[in-house]
């Protein structure tokens, strides 16, 4: 009878660091007026066509364009993104030539989620780079290896200590799926983390 190998089980955990989302406010924005009247707005049209609004609560930055399109960055979950966009609409509606109907609720599309994850194992990046498809690893240029998945379309930055940065997902489900796929794929190249020295 063959002895069963005890296999490590990788259970990734993650935390969302940043959500990038786009939305339409249904407004025509006069960015010059907004920049002069609204606190925390930066607008330098000779450098960039959009204005930047920084919100303290939820802590986010929003790029505002004349046509009412906005890009929100910095949210840690979709609730924060939604709250930031609604707050922005309330702040700017009085500076617009066109106003959306009272019942209008802006919807948003998540373009990218950046999440930091822990695999809680040590990864052999050399073995991963030589055996796993779609992995780039050039340790003399950068200490991490890059693993790409076509579906969900994500890129994972892998480090020897089991830390991972996942980008490209458009939902928390994408991040979970990508990390679980990576966990299965990387199990043969993982070993327990060395005990922490006291």
TIPA-661646 format. One record per residue (C-alpha): residue number from 1; x, y, z. Coordinates in nm, 3 decimals. Layout:
N
<site nr="NUM" c1="X" c2="Y" c3="Z"/>
...
//
This chain:
198
<site nr="1" c1="0.000" c2="0.000" c3="0.000"/>
<site nr="2" c1="0.141" c2="0.342" c3="-0.098"/>
<site nr="3" c1="0.181" c2="0.595" c3="0.173"/>
<site nr="4" c1="-0.045" c2="0.894" c3="0.119"/>
<site nr="5" c1="0.149" c2="1.215" c3="0.091"/>
<site nr="6" c1="0.035" c2="1.477" c3="0.336"/>
<site nr="7" c1="-0.047" c2="1.771" c3="0.114"/>
<site nr="8" c1="-0.054" c2="2.127" c3="0.226"/>
<site nr="9" c1="-0.389" c2="2.293" c3="0.192"/>
<site nr="10" c1="-0.365" c2="2.658" c3="0.095"/>
<site nr="11" c1="-0.651" c2="2.872" c3="0.222"/>
<site nr="12" c1="-0.600" c2="3.224" c3="0.090"/>
<site nr="13" c1="-0.737" c2="3.523" c3="0.279"/>
<site nr="14" c1="-0.762" c2="3.867" c3="0.121"/>
<site nr="15" c1="-0.837" c2="4.231" c3="0.191"/>
<site nr="16" c1="-0.951" c2="4.479" c3="-0.072"/>
<site nr="17" c1="-0.711" c2="4.774" c3="-0.090"/>
<site nr="18" c1="-0.870" c2="4.973" c3="-0.371"/>
<site nr="19" c1="-1.170" c2="4.962" c3="-0.604"/>
<site nr="20" c1="-1.166" c2="5.162" c3="-0.927"/>
<site nr="21" c1="-1.518" c2="5.223" c3="-1.059"/>
<site nr="22" c1="-1.674" c2="5.440" c3="-1.329"/>
<site nr="23" c1="-2.015" c2="5.606" c3="-1.321"/>
<site nr="24" c1="-2.227" c2="5.865" c3="-1.499"/>
<site nr="25" c1="-2.388" c2="6.137" c3="-1.290"/>
<site nr="26" c1="-2.631" c2="6.254" c3="-1.559"/>
<site nr="27" c1="-2.486" c2="6.607" c3="-1.520"/>
<site nr="28" c1="-2.305" c2="6.859" c3="-1.738"/>
<site nr="29" c1="-2.028" c2="6.986" c3="-1.516"/>
<site nr="30" c1="-1.874" c2="7.331" c3="-1.521"/>
<site nr="31" c1="-1.537" c2="7.227" c3="-1.383"/>
<site nr="32" c1="-1.404" c2="7.584" c3="-1.351"/>
<site nr="33" c1="-1.694" c2="7.687" c3="-1.127"/>
<site nr="34" c1="-1.675" c2="7.364" c3="-0.927"/>
<site nr="35" c1="-1.299" c2="7.410" c3="-0.871"/>
<site nr="36" c1="-1.353" c2="7.767" c3="-0.747"/>
<site nr="37" c1="-1.656" c2="7.693" c3="-0.524"/>
<site nr="38" c1="-1.614" c2="7.337" c3="-0.394"/>
<site nr="39" c1="-1.359" c2="7.262" c3="-0.125"/>
<site nr="40" c1="-1.110" c2="6.980" c3="-0.199"/>
<site nr="41" c1="-1.133" c2="7.002" c3="-0.580"/>
<site nr="42" c1="-0.816" c2="7.036" c3="-0.791"/>
<site nr="43" c1="-0.847" c2="7.135" c3="-1.156"/>
<site nr="44" c1="-0.555" c2="7.208" c3="-1.390"/>
<site nr="45" c1="-0.701" c2="7.175" c3="-1.740"/>
<site nr="46" c1="-0.368" c2="7.239" c3="-1.912"/>
<site nr="47" c1="-0.235" c2="6.923" c3="-1.746"/>
<site nr="48" c1="-0.543" c2="6.699" c3="-1.742"/>
<site nr="49" c1="-0.902" c2="6.743" c3="-1.870"/>
<site nr="50" c1="-1.067" c2="6.621" c3="-1.549"/>
<site nr="51" c1="-1.095" c2="6.772" c3="-1.201"/>
<site nr="52" c1="-1.005" c2="6.574" c3="-0.889"/>
<site nr="53" c1="-1.239" c2="6.572" c3="-0.589"/>
<site nr="54" c1="-1.107" c2="6.423" c3="-0.265"/>
<site nr="55" c1="-1.363" c2="6.302" c3="-0.014"/>
<site nr="56" c1="-1.268" c2="6.240" c3="0.349"/>
<site nr="57" c1="-1.570" c2="6.017" c3="0.419"/>
<site nr="58" c1="-1.567" c2="5.760" c3="0.260"/>
<site nr="59" c1="-1.196" c2="5.822" c3="0.188"/>
<site nr="60" c1="-1.196" c2="5.827" c3="-0.193"/>
<site nr="61" c1="-1.075" c2="6.034" c3="-0.488"/>
<site nr="62" c1="-1.303" c2="6.107" c3="-0.783"/>
<site nr="63" c1="-1.205" c2="6.219" c3="-1.129"/>
<site nr="64" c1="-1.476" c2="6.446" c3="-1.267"/>
<site nr="65" c1="-1.527" c2="6.514" c3="-1.637"/>
<site nr="66" c1="-1.741" c2="6.784" c3="-1.806"/>
<site nr="67" c1="-1.981" c2="6.524" c3="-1.951"/>
<site nr="68" c1="-2.073" c2="6.396" c3="-1.603"/>
<site nr="69" c1="-1.861" c2="6.080" c3="-1.628"/>
<site nr="70" c1="-1.661" c2="6.010" c3="-1.313"/>
<site nr="71" c1="-1.401" c2="5.761" c3="-1.196"/>
<site nr="72" c1="-1.390" c2="5.674" c3="-0.827"/>
<site nr="73" c1="-1.077" c2="5.526" c3="-0.666"/>
<site nr="74" c1="-0.988" c2="5.435" c3="-0.311"/>
<site nr="75" c1="-1.306" c2="5.259" c3="-0.199"/>
<site nr="76" c1="-1.246" c2="4.944" c3="0.005"/>
<site nr="77" c1="-1.584" c2="4.786" c3="-0.082"/>
<site nr="78" c1="-1.874" c2="4.847" c3="-0.318"/>
<site nr="79" c1="-2.079" c2="5.014" c3="-0.042"/>
<site nr="80" c1="-1.810" c2="5.283" c3="-0.002"/>
<site nr="81" c1="-1.795" c2="5.333" c3="-0.381"/>
<site nr="82" c1="-2.174" c2="5.378" c3="-0.399"/>
<site nr="83" c1="-2.173" c2="5.619" c3="-0.103"/>
<site nr="84" c1="-1.890" c2="5.828" c3="-0.256"/>
<site nr="85" c1="-2.067" c2="5.854" c3="-0.592"/>
<site nr="86" c1="-2.401" c2="5.953" c3="-0.435"/>
<site nr="87" c1="-2.231" c2="6.213" c3="-0.216"/>
<site nr="88" c1="-2.052" c2="6.353" c3="-0.524"/>
<site nr="89" c1="-2.383" c2="6.380" c3="-0.713"/>
<site nr="90" c1="-2.542" c2="6.572" c3="-0.422"/>
<site nr="91" c1="-2.242" c2="6.807" c3="-0.402"/>
<site nr="92" c1="-2.232" c2="6.883" c3="-0.776"/>
<site nr="93" c1="-2.596" c2="6.883" c3="-0.889"/>
<site nr="94" c1="-2.627" c2="7.259" c3="-0.830"/>
<site nr="95" c1="-2.333" c2="7.331" c3="-1.062"/>
<site nr="96" c1="-2.488" c2="7.153" c3="-1.360"/>
<site nr="97" c1="-2.689" c2="7.298" c3="-1.651"/>
<site nr="98" c1="-2.884" c2="6.972" c3="-1.675"/>
<site nr="99" c1="-3.024" c2="6.796" c3="-1.370"/>
<site nr="100" c1="-3.125" c2="6.430" c3="-1.351"/>
<site nr="101" c1="-3.476" c2="6.342" c3="-1.230"/>
<site nr="102" c1="-3.520" c2="6.339" c3="-0.850"/>
<site nr="103" c1="-3.551" c2="5.960" c3="-0.849"/>
<site nr="104" c1="-3.216" c2="5.918" c3="-1.032"/>
<site nr="105" c1="-2.967" c2="5.692" c3="-0.856"/>
<site nr="106" c1="-2.625" c2="5.671" c3="-1.021"/>
<site nr="107" c1="-2.506" c2="5.319" c3="-1.090"/>
<site nr="108" c1="-2.140" c2="5.232" c3="-1.122"/>
<site nr="109" c1="-1.926" c2="4.974" c3="-1.298"/>
<site nr="110" c1="-1.625" c2="4.827" c3="-1.119"/>
<site nr="111" c1="-1.325" c2="4.846" c3="-1.355"/>
<site nr="112" c1="-1.057" c2="4.701" c3="-1.130"/>
<site nr="113" c1="-1.013" c2="4.569" c3="-0.778"/>
<site nr="114" c1="-0.673" c2="4.560" c3="-0.608"/>
<site nr="115" c1="-0.659" c2="4.312" c3="-0.322"/>
<site nr="116" c1="-0.375" c2="4.201" c3="-0.097"/>
<site nr="117" c1="-0.381" c2="3.835" c3="0.000"/>
<site nr="118" c1="-0.199" c2="3.586" c3="0.220"/>
<site nr="119" c1="-0.147" c2="3.227" c3="0.110"/>
<site nr="120" c1="0.012" c2="3.150" c3="0.450"/>
<site nr="121" c1="0.278" c2="2.929" c3="0.288"/>
<site nr="122" c1="0.624" c2="2.978" c3="0.139"/>
<site nr="123" c1="0.628" c2="2.966" c3="-0.243"/>
<site nr="124" c1="0.910" c2="2.832" c3="-0.460"/>
<site nr="125" c1="0.897" c2="3.102" c3="-0.729"/>
<site nr="126" c1="1.171" c2="2.942" c3="-0.942"/>
<site nr="127" c1="0.979" c2="2.613" c3="-0.963"/>
<site nr="128" c1="0.653" c2="2.797" c3="-1.028"/>
<site nr="129" c1="0.811" c2="2.999" c3="-1.311"/>
<site nr="130" c1="0.958" c2="2.689" c3="-1.476"/>
<site nr="131" c1="0.657" c2="2.457" c3="-1.438"/>
<site nr="132" c1="0.343" c2="2.675" c3="-1.446"/>
<site nr="133" c1="0.215" c2="2.834" c3="-1.768"/>
<site nr="134" c1="0.166" c2="3.210" c3="-1.797"/>
<site nr="135" c1="0.409" c2="3.301" c3="-1.519"/>
<site nr="136" c1="0.672" c2="3.574" c3="-1.559"/>
<site nr="137" c1="0.959" c2="3.585" c3="-1.311"/>
<site nr="138" c1="1.272" c2="3.796" c3="-1.344"/>
<site nr="139" c1="1.414" c2="3.808" c3="-0.991"/>
<site nr="140" c1="1.702" c2="4.038" c3="-1.090"/>
<site nr="141" c1="1.444" c2="4.300" c3="-1.190"/>
<site nr="142" c1="1.167" c2="4.238" c3="-0.936"/>
<site nr="143" c1="1.128" c2="3.998" c3="-0.640"/>
<site nr="144" c1="0.777" c2="3.883" c3="-0.732"/>
<site nr="145" c1="0.645" c2="3.646" c3="-1.001"/>
<site nr="146" c1="0.342" c2="3.740" c3="-1.212"/>
<site nr="147" c1="0.071" c2="3.481" c3="-1.276"/>
<site nr="148" c1="-0.206" c2="3.570" c3="-1.522"/>
<site nr="149" c1="-0.548" c2="3.409" c3="-1.555"/>
<site nr="150" c1="-0.765" c2="3.468" c3="-1.863"/>
<site nr="151" c1="-1.087" c2="3.404" c3="-1.669"/>
<site nr="152" c1="-1.159" c2="3.581" c3="-1.442"/>
<site nr="153" c1="-0.913" c2="3.819" c3="-1.615"/>
<site nr="154" c1="-0.670" c2="3.884" c3="-1.330"/>
<site nr="155" c1="-0.298" c2="3.921" c3="-1.260"/>
<site nr="156" c1="-0.147" c2="3.792" c3="-0.939"/>
<site nr="157" c1="0.182" c2="3.913" c3="-0.806"/>
<site nr="158" c1="0.331" c2="3.627" c3="-0.604"/>
<site nr="159" c1="0.600" c2="3.665" c3="-0.339"/>
<site nr="160" c1="0.816" c2="3.397" c3="-0.178"/>
<site nr="161" c1="0.659" c2="3.461" c3="0.165"/>
<site nr="162" c1="0.312" c2="3.372" c3="0.034"/>
<site nr="163" c1="0.193" c2="3.731" c3="0.004"/>
<site nr="164" c1="-0.006" c2="3.802" c3="-0.314"/>
<site nr="165" c1="-0.139" c2="4.115" c3="-0.482"/>
<site nr="166" c1="-0.438" c2="4.049" c3="-0.708"/>
<site nr="167" c1="-0.541" c2="4.307" c3="-0.971"/>
<site nr="168" c1="-0.785" c2="4.313" c3="-1.258"/>
<site nr="169" c1="-1.087" c2="4.152" c3="-1.091"/>
<site nr="170" c1="-1.418" c2="4.333" c3="-1.130"/>
<site nr="171" c1="-1.593" c2="4.184" c3="-0.826"/>
<site nr="172" c1="-1.507" c2="4.022" c3="-0.493"/>
<site nr="173" c1="-1.616" c2="3.693" c3="-0.654"/>
<site nr="174" c1="-1.346" c2="3.740" c3="-0.924"/>
<site nr="175" c1="-1.082" c2="3.794" c3="-0.654"/>
<site nr="176" c1="-1.198" c2="3.485" c3="-0.460"/>
<site nr="177" c1="-1.205" c2="3.273" c3="-0.779"/>
<site nr="178" c1="-0.857" c2="3.386" c3="-0.890"/>
<site nr="179" c1="-0.704" c2="3.321" c3="-0.546"/>
<site nr="180" c1="-0.867" c2="2.978" c3="-0.517"/>
<site nr="181" c1="-0.742" c2="2.884" c3="-0.867"/>
<site nr="182" c1="-0.394" c2="3.006" c3="-0.771"/>
<site nr="183" c1="-0.405" c2="2.809" c3="-0.444"/>
<site nr="184" c1="-0.478" c2="2.483" c3="-0.632"/>
<site nr="185" c1="-0.215" c2="2.555" c3="-0.896"/>
<site nr="186" c1="0.057" c2="2.653" c3="-0.647"/>
<site nr="187" c1="0.006" c2="2.381" c3="-0.384"/>
<site nr="188" c1="0.282" c2="2.155" c3="-0.532"/>
<site nr="189" c1="0.531" c2="2.444" c3="-0.502"/>
<site nr="190" c1="0.439" c2="2.550" c3="-0.150"/>
<site nr="191" c1="0.592" c2="2.463" c3="0.184"/>
<site nr="192" c1="0.496" c2="2.561" c3="0.541"/>
<site nr="193" c1="0.618" c2="2.905" c3="0.642"/>
<site nr="194" c1="0.928" c2="2.887" c3="0.861"/>
<site nr="195" c1="0.848" c2="2.948" c3="1.230"/>
<site nr="196" c1="0.883" c2="3.312" c3="1.331"/>
<site nr="197" c1="1.200" c2="3.376" c3="1.523"/>
<site nr="198" c1="1.127" c2="3.522" c3="1.864"/>
//
